[in-house]
Amino acid sequence: MSENVVRLHKPTDPPADHAAPTVLTVVPDAPPAPPVPLWVRSGRAVKTAVTHERTRATARALARHSSYTFNGGRIVARRTWDGKTGARYERMIRAAEAAGNLEAAEEWEERLQRFRAARHHRRMDLLHSPVDAAKGVAVGAGMSVGVLVALGVVMAINTGEVRDVITPLTATIDFIALLIRIVQIVWGPALTIGPFLALLALWAVGRKQQAAPVWALPANARSSEGEPITPSIVVKALRDLGVPTLARAIKEMGDAGASMLGPIRIAGCGVEVDVTLPSGVATNEVQAKRRKLAENLTRHEHEVFITIPQAARTVRLWVADSGALDEPIGPSPLVTDETLTADYAKGRAPWGQDLRGDAAALSLYQRHLLITGLSNQGKTAALRSLALWASLDRRVEFRIADLKGAGDWAMFDGLATVLIQGPTDEHVIEATEMVESLVDEMNRRIAARQADPTVVFDPLIGIVDEAQVAFMCPAVDDDKRPYGGSKATSRYFMAVRKVHNQGRVVDVLMYEGTQDPTDQNLPKLVREGAHTRASLALGTEAQAVMALGEKAVNGGAAPHLLRQGLDKGTLVVASDGIEIPKGQSSITVRTHFIGDEDAKAITDRAKALRAGVTTLHRIDRGEKRDPLADILTVCGDEKRVFTQEVIKRLSLLDAEAYGSWSFGDLTRVLDAAGTEAKKSHGRMVVRADDIARALADRDSDGSASASN
C-alpha cells in the first residue's frame, strides 16, 4: 500500500521541468509604521513654532522695543548727567588728547572751568534762595491782597454796597479752591498714567537713536552701513586683530591705546588715521590682517586700505563709508566739457578720482605706460581714456595696434597714422613692424638731436593693446627670428626694449595694455621699462608684484585684493606722473568710464584740430632695402669713400629709404655689421673692403644657421 506524503513547507527550488505550472506568490503588505510618540510630535511642533518666521519676527520686535525703552532711559540719564556735571567736557578733553590735538584740549579745558565756575555760583545762590523766596512770597501776597482790596473799594464806591469791598478777594479764593479740586480729581489718574507716559517718552528717544541690537532692528535698518569710525572703535579693532604683542601692549597702555592714533581726518568718502604701532609689532603683521581689521571696523575688506607712510612703525588706515565705493563717480570731464583741450608737455589727463574723492590726473610727458589686470576689468577703457585726452593735443601722433580686434579703437581711424586691428599672427607681425618703425623714428630723432641739441620733436605714441598676444606669438620671419618671446632674438621684445631705453628723451613713447600677467606674456625687462605702471584686479600677490613692482606691493599696493567683476575700472597706480600722498608708493584710482559713442565724439573733436590724417591699416612689407649691400654698391670701385658722400649716394640710390639718413643711421648699420667708419687724413671714411668682409661674414653665418 502506497502512502501520500503531505509537505507542510513550500519548496524553495524551482521545478526542473520548464513545463511545470507557474506558482503565483502573494506578498502580504508591509506592516504599518509604528506611531510616532507623542513627545516627538510635540517636540517637532514646538520647534516649528519657535523657528517660524512670525515667531522670530515677534521675538525681534519684543527685543527691539524693550531695548528702545531701556536704552532710551540710559540716553536720557546720560544727557542729564552731562548737563549737570562736566563729564561731557572731560570726555572731549580725553578725545582731543588721544588725537594729539592739544589746542582743542586746551579749549575744552577752558570751557570746563567756565562751566564749573557757573555751577559754583548757582550753588552759592541756593544758600540764600529760601530766605529770598520767603520774602518774595510775603511781599507778593501782601501786594496781591492790597490790589484786590483796592479793587473791592472801587467796586463798593461804584455800587454803594460796602460788602463789595471783599468781592475780588472772595472770587480769588474761590478760583484757588477750584484749582485744588481739579488737581484732586486729576492727581489719581495722573499717578497711574504718568509712568506709562514716561516709558513712552523713553521709548521714543531710544527709537530715534535706533538704540537696539542690530539683529533686532527692522530689515531696512539692518543695512550694511557701518558704525562711524571713532578712536575707541579703531583701538578696539586693533586690539582684537589677533596679534598678541599688539593686544598686550594696548592693555598695558595707561590711555588704553589712544596715544597710538593720530587725528582722524575726513578723506573723501571715508576717513584716514595714522597708527603708530608699539615696539615689537611689525607693519606687515597688520597688513596681513586686512580682512579681520575691516570686519572689526564693521566694513567689508575692500573698504579698508592699509598703506605704509614714511614714519617708522606706522600704518595709515583709510576706511570708506559703508557702500561708498560701490557708487559711480560720474562722467569724465572729456565728456562733459566740450571745450577741454590737452597739453602733452604741461597738462595732466583727467583719469578719475582717488579714494579721497579728489580728482586724479596723470601726466603723460615722456613716460612709458603699462596697464595690466584680469580680463574684462576695464583695462582698454582706462588706456583709451588717456589716449583720448592726448588726442586733443594736435601735435600728438598715434600708431595703434589693437590685438583684440573688437573695435575698441575704431574711433581712432582717421586720427592715428597706423591702426592695426586683429588677433592673428599676421596682425602681430604688423604690430611688430609698427613698433620697429617707432625705433627707426627714434634713431632718426636721436641723430637729429646730436646734430642740433635744441631741436624739439612732436610726441609720437605707440599703443599696443592686448600685448600678451604679441609676446606669445609663435610666428618667425624669413631669417628664423621669432616675433614673440622674450629672448634677444625676439623682434617684438627687442623693439619694445629699444623704445623703452631711449625713446623718452625724443618723445617716442610706448603704451602697452596686457592681461593676466606672467613671466611668459609680460617679460620682466618690458614691465620694468614702464615709468607709469597701473593694475586692475589681479589673482595673486605674485602678479601684483609683476604689475607694479615689489616696492609698491611692500608699501601697501594690493591690486590682488580688488574684487573681480565688482571693482571694474579701479586701478592701483605706481608713477611719479600722478600725485601720490607723501610717504606712499602707490595710489588707488577709480577711473572714469568713456563709452564708445562718447569716445567717438571726442575723437571727432580731435580730428577737427588736425588738417587730416591718413590712417594705414596695414604695414607695407614689400621688398626691403639691404643697407649694408647698398653701401657696398655706392662705394663702387673706390676703396675709401667719405661718410657724407656715402649718405649722399644712398639718397640718390633710393630717396624714400635713405633720404632722411644721417651719420647716426650710417653708424648704426655699420655697428650692426661688426664694422665701423674710420678716419683717413682727418676725415671719416667707409672702406669698401670692410663692408665686403662684413657681408661675407653675414652670409656665411646665415648659411650655417640654415644648415643647422
FIBA-149143 format. One line per 10 residues: number of its first residue (from 1); for each residue x, y, z of C-alpha. Coordinates in steps of 0.25 Angstrom, whole numbers, plus 5000, padded with zeros to 4 digits. Each point is the difference from the previous one (the first is absolute). Layout:
! FIBA-149143
NUM = X:Y:Z  ... $
***
This chain:
! FIBA-149143
1 = 5000:5000:5000  5006:5014:4996  5000:5012:5009  4997:5014:4996  5010:5010:5006  4994:5013:5003  5011:5011:5001  4997:5012:5009  5011:5009:4995  5001:5006:4986 $
11 = 5012:4995:4992  5010:5012:4997  5007:4994:4988  4992:5002:4987  4995:4987:4993  5010:4994:4990  4990:4998:4989  4998:5013:4992  4986:4996:4998  4996:5000:5014 $
21 = 4989:5009:5004  5002:5014:5004  4999:5002:5015  4993:5014:5004  5006:5005:5013  4992:5010:5008  5009:5010:5007  4993:5006:5012  5000:5015:5002  5011:5006:5009 $
31 = 4996:5001:5014  4996:5015:5004  5010:5009:5005  5000:5001:5015  4993:5013:5005  5009:5012:5003  5001:5002:5015  4992:5012:5006  5013:5006:5005  5007:5000:4987 $
41 = 4988:5006:4993  4999:5011:5011  5015:5003:4998  4998:5002:4985  4988:5009:5002  5008:5008:5010  5012:5001:4991  4991:5004:4988  4993:5011:5009  5013:5005:5006 $
51 = 5008:5001:4987  4988:5005:4991  5003:5014:4994  4988:5006:5007  5005:4995:5014  5014:5006:4996  4994:5013:4996  4992:5001:5012  5012:4997:5009  5008:5010:4992 $
61 = 4989:5011:5002  4999:4997:5015  5015:5001:5002  5001:5012:4991  4989:5008:5008  5005:4996:5013  5014:5004:4996  4994:5014:4995  4994:5002:5014  5012:4995:5008 $
71 = 5011:5007:4992  4991:5012:4999  5001:5002:5015  5015:4998:4999  5001:5011:4990  4991:5010:5008  5008:4996:5012  5013:5003:4993  4995:5013:4994  4995:5004:5014 $
81 = 5014:4997:5006  5007:5007:4989  4991:5012:5003  5002:5000:5015  5015:4997:5000  5013:5002:4992  5000:4986:4994  4998:5005:4986  5011:5010:5001  5010:4989:5006 $
91 = 4996:4990:4989  5003:5010:4989  5013:5004:5007  5004:4985:5000  4997:4998:4985  5008:5013:4996  5012:4995:5008  4999:4986:4994  4999:5006:4986  5012:5009:5004 $
101 = 4993:5013:4998  5005:5008:5012  4993:5013:4995  4986:4993:5001  5004:4994:5013  5003:5014:5006  4988:5006:4994  4991:4989:5006  5007:5002:5014  4997:5015:5000 $
111 = 4985:4996:4997  5000:4991:5012  5006:5010:5009  4989:5010:4996  4989:4989:5002  5005:4997:5014  5001:5015:5004  4986:5002:4995  4995:4988:5008  5007:5004:5012 $
121 = 4993:5014:4999  4987:4993:4999  5002:4991:5012  5004:5013:5008  4987:5006:4996  4992:4988:5006  5005:5004:5014  4993:5013:5000  4988:4996:4991  4991:4995:5011 $
131 = 5000:5013:5008  4999:5008:4987  4989:4991:4995  4992:5002:5014  5002:5015:4999  4995:4999:4985  4988:4992:5004  4996:5009:5012  5002:5013:4991  4992:4994:4989 $
141 = 4989:4995:5008  4999:5014:5007  5000:5007:4987  4990:4991:4994  4990:5001:5012  5002:5015:5000  4997:5001:4985  4987:4991:5002  4996:5009:5012  5002:5013:4992 $
151 = 4992:4993:4988  4989:4997:5010  5000:5014:5005  4998:5005:4986  4988:4991:4998  4994:5003:5013  5000:5015:4997  4994:4997:4986  4989:4991:5006  4998:5007:5013 $
161 = 5001:4986:5007  5010:4999:5011  5001:4985:4998  5006:5001:4986  5013:5004:5007  5003:4985:5002  4994:4995:4987  5013:4999:4992  5007:4994:5011  4989:4990:5002 $
171 = 5000:4997:4985  5015:4997:5000  4998:4990:5012  4989:4993:4992  5009:4999:4988  5011:4994:5008  4991:4990:5006  4995:4996:4986  5014:4997:4996  5003:4992:5012 $
181 = 4987:4992:4997  5005:4998:4986  5014:4995:5005  4993:4990:5009  4992:4994:4989  5011:4999:4990  5011:4996:5010  4996:4986:5001  4999:4996:4985  5013:5008:4998 $
191 = 5007:4992:5010  4995:4988:4992  5003:5005:4986  5012:5007:5003  5010:4989:5001  4995:4995:4986  5002:5013:4994  5014:5001:5006  5003:4986:4994  4994:5004:4986 $
201 = 5009:5013:5001  5012:4991:5002  4995:4990:4989  5000:5012:4990  5014:5004:5004  5005:4986:4998  4993:4998:4987  5005:5013:4994  5014:4996:5004  4998:4986:4995 $
211 = 5005:4995:5014  4998:4985:4998  5009:4988:4995  5002:5000:4986  4993:4986:4998  4988:5005:5007  4998:5013:4991  4991:5000:4988  5005:4994:4986  5001:5014:4995 $
221 = 5008:5005:5011  5009:4988:5000  5008:5005:4988  5015:4998:4997  5002:5014:5006  5012:4999:5010  5002:5008:5012  5007:5013:5000  5015:4999:5002  5004:5005:5014 $
231 = 5013:4999:5007  4994:4989:5010  4995:4992:4988  5014:5000:4993  5007:4996:5012  4990:4989:5003  5002:4995:4986  5015:5000:5001  4999:4993:5014  4991:4989:4994 $
241 = 5009:4998:4988  5006:4987:5005  5014:5006:5002  5004:4996:5014  5011:5010:5002  4991:5012:4995  4988:4995:5009  5010:4999:5012  5006:5014:4997  4986:5007:4999 $
251 = 4996:4994:5013  5012:5005:5007  4999:5014:4995  4994:5010:5010  4991:5006:4990  4995:4987:4995  5007:5002:4986  4995:5014:4997  5015:5005:4999  5002:4991:4988 $
261 = 4990:5008:4991  5002:5012:4992  4989:5010:4997  4988:4993:4993  4999:5008:4987  4988:5000:4990  5006:4996:4987  4990:4999:4988  4990:4990:5002  5007:4994:5013 $
271 = 5009:5004:5011  5015:4998:5002  5008:4998:5012  5015:4997:5003  5003:4990:5010  5014:4999:5007  5002:4986:5004  5006:4996:5013  5014:4994:5000  5000:4986:4996 $
281 = 4989:5001:4990  5004:5000:4985  4992:5007:4990  4998:4988:4991  4993:4993:5012  4989:5010:4999  5000:5000:4985  4998:4985:5000  4988:5001:5008  4992:5009:4991 $
291 = 4987:4992:4999  5000:4998:5015  5003:5015:5003  4989:5004:4990  4989:4991:5007  5004:5005:5013  4997:5014:4995  4987:4995:4994  5005:5002:4986  5002:4991:4988 $
301 = 5014:4996:4997  5000:5009:4987  4996:5012:5008  5013:5000:5009  5014:5004:4994  5013:4998:5008  5012:5008:4995  5014:5002:5006  5004:5015:5001  5014:5005:5002 $
311 = 4999:5001:5015  5006:4988:5007  4990:4989:5006  4988:5007:4994  4989:4995:4992  4990:5009:4993  4985:4995:5000  4990:5005:4990  4986:4996:5004  4989:5002:4990 $
321 = 4986:5004:5004  4992:4987:4998  4995:4998:4986  5007:5013:4995  5010:4992:4991  4988:4994:4992  4995:5013:4996  5004:5005:4986  5009:5012:4999  4993:5007:4989 $
331 = 5004:5003:4985  5014:5005:4995  5003:5015:4998  5003:4996:4986  4986:4996:4998  4993:5012:5008  5009:5011:4995  5001:5001:4985  5010:5012:5001  5010:4992:5007 $
341 = 5014:4999:4993  5013:4993:5004  5014:5003:5001  5009:4988:4999  5012:5007:5007  4994:5008:5011  4986:4994:5002  4994:4989:5007  4990:4990:4995  4987:4999:5009 $
351 = 5000:4986:5003  4990:4998:5012  4999:5002:5015  5009:4995:5011  4994:4994:5013  4999:5014:5006  4991:5004:4989  5010:5010:4994  5003:5000:4985  5011:4991:4996 $
361 = 5008:5005:4988  5011:4994:4993  5012:5007:4993  5004:4992:4987  5012:5009:4997  5012:4991:4996  4994:4988:5008  4999:4986:4994  4987:4993:5005  4995:4986:5004 $
371 = 4986:4996:5004  4997:4986:5004  4989:4992:5007  4991:4988:4999  4991:4999:4987  4987:5009:5000  5004:5010:5011  5001:5012:4992  5015:5000:4995  4997:5005:4986 $
381 = 4990:5011:5005  5011:5005:5010  5011:5000:4989  4990:5006:4989  4996:5012:5009  5015:5004:5001  5001:5000:4985  4987:5007:4998  5005:5012:5009  5014:5000:4993 $
391 = 4993:5000:4986  4995:5014:5004  5014:5005:4998  5002:5001:4985  5015:4998:5001  4998:4985:5005  5001:4989:4990  4995:4986:5002  5003:4987:4995  4991:4989:5006 $
401 = 4999:4985:4999  4988:4994:5006  5003:4985:5001  4986:4997:5005  4993:5005:4988  4987:5003:5006  4999:5014:4995  5003:5007:5013  5010:5009:4993  4992:5002:4987 $
411 = 4997:5015:5003  5015:5003:4998  4998:4997:4985  5004:5013:4993  5007:5005:5013  5011:4989:5001  5011:4999:4989  5000:4985:5002  4988:4992:5005  5001:4984:5001 $
421 = 4988:4992:5005  5000:4985:5001  5005:4989:5009  5007:4991:4989  5015:4998:4998  4999:5008:4988  4995:5012:5009  5012:4997:5010  5010:5001:4988  4994:5013:4996 $
431 = 5000:5005:5015  5015:4996:5001  5003:5008:4988  4993:5012:5005  5008:5000:5012  5013:4998:4992  4995:5012:4992  5000:5007:5014  5014:4996:5002  5004:5005:4986 $
441 = 4994:5014:5003  5006:5000:5014  5014:4998:4994  4997:5011:4989  4997:5009:5012  5012:4997:5008  5009:5003:4988  4993:5013:4998  5001:5003:5014  5015:4997:5000 $
451 = 5002:5010:4988  4991:5011:5007  4997:4998:5015  4990:5011:4999  4990:4992:4991  4986:4997:5005  4992:4989:4995  4985:4997:5000  4996:4989:5009  4998:4986:4994 $
461 = 4992:4990:5008  5000:4985:4996  4989:4992:5007  4999:4985:5000  4987:4995:5007  5000:4985:5004  5015:5000:4999  5000:4986:5005  4996:4995:4987  5013:5005:4994 $
471 = 5009:4994:5010  4993:4987:4999  5000:5000:4984  5007:4988:4995  5003:5005:4986  5014:5002:4994  5006:5008:4989  5008:4996:4988  5013:5001:5008  4994:4991:5010 $
481 = 4998:5011:5011  4988:4998:5008  4990:5012:5001  4996:4996:5014  5007:4995:5012  5010:5007:5010  5013:4997:4994  5010:5009:4994  4996:4994:4986  4985:5004:5002 $
491 = 4997:5011:4991  4988:5006:5008  5007:4999:5013  5013:5006:4995  4992:5012:4993  4992:5003:5013  5013:4999:5008  5007:5010:4991  4989:5010:5001  5000:4999:5015 $
501 = 5015:5002:5000  5001:5013:4992  4986:5004:4995  4996:5009:5012  5011:5011:4997  4995:5002:4986  4985:4999:5003  4998:4986:4994  4992:4993:5010  4994:4985:5002 $
511 = 4987:4997:5006  4996:4986:5003  4988:4993:5005  5000:4985:5004  4992:4991:5008  5003:4989:5011  5015:5003:5000  5010:4988:5001  5015:5000:4997  4997:4994:4986 $
521 = 4989:5010:4995  5007:5012:5007  5015:4999:5001  5007:5007:5012  5008:5009:4992  4988:5005:4993  4991:5003:5012  5012:5006:5008  5002:5010:4988  4987:5007:5002 $
531 = 5000:5013:5008  4985:4999:5003  4995:4986:5005  4986:4998:5003  4992:4988:5003  4985:4996:5001  4996:4988:5008  5009:4988:5000  5000:4986:5005  5012:4999:5009 $
541 = 5011:5008:5007  5010:4995:4991  4993:5006:4988  4999:5013:5008  5015:5000:5001  5001:4998:4985  4991:5011:4997  5004:5011:5010  5014:4996:5005  5004:4994:5014 $
551 = 5002:5014:5006  4986:5004:4997  4994:4987:5006  5008:5000:5012  4995:5015:5002  4986:4995:5000  4996:4999:4985  4990:4989:4999  4993:4998:4987  4998:4985:5003 $
561 = 4991:5004:5011  4990:5008:4991  4987:4993:4997  5000:4993:4986  4987:5005:4993  4996:5010:5010  5012:5009:5000  5000:5003:4985  5009:5012:4996  5006:5001:5014 $
571 = 5015:5001:4998  5012:4999:5010  5011:5010:4993  5014:5001:5003  5006:5012:4993  5007:5013:5002  4990:5006:4990  4988:5000:5010  4999:5007:5013  5002:4989:5011 $
581 = 4999:5003:5015  5013:5003:5006  5007:4987:5005  4991:4991:4992  5005:4992:4988  4987:4999:4992  4986:5005:4999  4987:4994:4997  4992:5007:4989  4985:4998:4996 $
591 = 5001:5003:4985  4989:5007:4992  4993:4991:4990  4999:5006:4986  4991:4992:4991  5002:4998:4985  4990:5010:4996  5007:5011:5009  5013:4995:4996  4996:5002:4985 $
601 = 4995:5014:5003  5014:5004:5007  5008:4994:4988  4991:5009:4991  5004:5012:5007  5015:4995:5000  4999:4998:4985  4994:5014:4998  5013:5006:5006  5009:4993:4989 $
611 = 5001:5003:4985  4997:4985:4997  5007:4987:5003  5001:4988:4991  4999:4987:5008  5007:4988:4996  4993:4987:5003  5012:4991:4996  5015:5001:5000  5006:5000:4986 $
621 = 5009:4988:5000  5005:5001:4986  5014:4997:4996  5010:5007:5010  5013:5006:4997  5013:4994:5005  5007:5012:5006  5013:4992:5001  5000:4995:4986  4996:5014:4995 $
631 = 5012:5006:5007  5009:4991:4992  4992:5003:4988  5002:5015:5001  5015:4999:5003  5002:4994:4986  5015:4998:4997  5005:5010:5010  5007:4994:5012  4996:5011:5009 $
641 = 4988:5010:5000  4997:5011:5009  4988:4997:5009  4993:5013:4996  5002:4995:4985  4994:4986:5004  4988:5007:5006  4998:5009:4987  5002:4988:4991  4990:4991:5008 $
651 = 4990:5011:4999  5001:5001:4985  4999:4985:4999  4987:4999:5008  4994:5014:5005  4989:4993:5007  5009:4991:5008  5012:5008:5002  4995:5015:4998  4999:5003:5015 $
661 = 5013:4992:5004  5011:5007:5009  5013:4996:5005  4993:4993:5011  4992:4991:4991  5013:4996:4993  5007:4997:5013  4989:4991:5004  5001:4992:4988  5015:4998:5001 $
671 = 4999:4997:5014  4990:4989:4998  5009:4994:4989  5012:5000:5009  5008:5011:4993  5001:5015:5002  5004:5013:4992  5015:5004:5002  5008:5012:4999  5009:5003:4988 $
681 = 5007:5013:4999  4991:5006:5011  4987:4996:4993  4991:4988:5003  4999:4990:4989  4994:4987:4996  5009:4989:4995  4994:4991:4989  5009:4988:5005  4994:5001:5014 $
691 = 4986:5000:4994  5002:4988:4991  5006:4992:5011  4988:5004:5009  4991:4995:4989  5008:4987:4998  5000:4997:5015  4985:5003:5001  4997:4991:4988  5008:4989:5006 $
701 = 4993:5001:5013  4987:4999:4993  5004:4988:4993  5005:4993:5012  4987:5003:5007  4992:4995:4989  5008:4987:4999  4998:4998:5015 $
***
